Amino acid sequence: MAELMTKSFPVFDCDAHVNDPLEIWSKYVPDTQKELVLNAYWRDDTTAFTNGDMWSFGGGGGLFQGSYNPICIAGPQMSKKILRRIQQMTPITEEQRVYLEHQGAYDPVARTKEMDLMGIDQVLVIPTMMIMNFPFVEDADGARAFCEAYNNWLTDWCAEVPERLYGAAMLPLQNPSYAAAEIRRIAEIGHPVGLIRPIDARGAYPNNLVPDDNPFAAFFGGGGDVFDEVFRTFEETGVCLGMHTFPAGPWPTGSRTSGPGTLVSPGEYLGRAGVDTQTLSFIYEMQTWLAQVLLGGVLDRYPNLKMLVFESNSQWLPYMLEHCDRLFKLYRNERQVEAKRLPSEAFYEQCAISFESDEVQTMRQWEQFEDIGIWASDAYHHDGADSWSAIREMEAVGVPADVQAKLMGENARRLYGIEPKTFVSDEPGPIERPDWFPGGPELDEWASLVAHPRRNAEALADMDDAVRTQSERLQGRFARAARGGY
């Protein structure tokens, strides 16, 4: 293991997740609104339904018998190498499944204990499968009732460990006036961020800003300043607009309102090509949204709006800003809406973008990201990582210490208006793991082999058989113990 680190600044994790706890539905939805929410978005441990009858993946652990819940997997000292090896360990025992599920994904006290191990002092938590499913809810009253319940739960959850836990609120964008009212309410509660996913669910893309008096309004969808009220409320309250992307699907193309065959996310093109939409869907959604916002002068129209780009990586941003600047000048006379600043100027003055621990190219471009980069762990998802790994990478590429402090917390806290607090300074030693947990020379050997899977197919098959046999032995041992044997 590398030499243990010590950090001299507080780390703020700007994008980590909770696994949408069931108590949102069981305790926080009032009886008078249960029918509304039931027909909007509802889930238990095995199923979830959107619009009352459309089955959706809700993130429940009951769906993963014999395996682990991928939404709760990447916690302290869980590297991508370990996680990839664990993927081969099927079936797993119940003891292994419980061990691999990090309780910090839903329990606030457990969360802070795991934050200590990961070198995280403060965190903004974001829901998970809601981001995929909730934009498709059609009933605005049901959406409003659900968002109120979620945001009330979020308030109490964060209050369990104040000064460390902060929340990103859900918004009922099905009705912009409802969304604006909820932004005002969450501002009073104290949540610093309101979430939007930049897709065209229900035929309502969240930057439809063409005014009624624009001669091209009919061509662009009829005008009406659909989201104008939402953006102006973000400005007035100081709540940050959090644009959070997600993989496309597994929804049928189109919706009941937009009709079959209508794409809602540019990431769906990947799915049509037989590619896992997680590969680029995040980035496609954000680049499509951001290009329209920057070239269309949206940030000039809302100069006090603070916009955050989440879950979309960051290495591509400098090139995109440079390219948008060139197009902005080239097509200056073609614009229908006034824009005063270059896209890069507008972004640097009003926006920030999250980056993760393995984005070394972003760290090498630290001069471009110094004031707009905000670090994210993305825990507890497969690619989640701790702050120690990010700091170690920045040290290796020569990022100055004062810039590290900005990227790892100062920038995010400035946008959120949060006072810095330090709760952990020293990287802990290795966690003591059970015998079956991947590690040591066997893990290194497997990682070396899997780097060239075709060349090493036979050796990998032998190793997987050994892991499977070990897992079966453990399952038999636990079964005998349950019957009173040994």
Helices and strands as residue ranges (DSSP letters): E 12-17, H 23-27, G 31-33, H 34-38, E 41-43, E 48-50, E 54-56, G 61-63, G 70-72, H 80-87, H 94-100, G 103-105, H 108-118, E 122-126, H 129-133, G 134-136, H 140-159, E 165-169, H 176-189, E 193-196, G 201-203, H 228-237, E 240-244, E 254-255, E 259-260, H 268-272, H 281-295, H 298-301, E 307-310, H 317-330, G 332-334, H 343-350, E 351-355, H 360-364, H 366-369, E 373-375, H 387-397, H 401-405, I 406-410, H 411-416, H 440-450, H 457-482
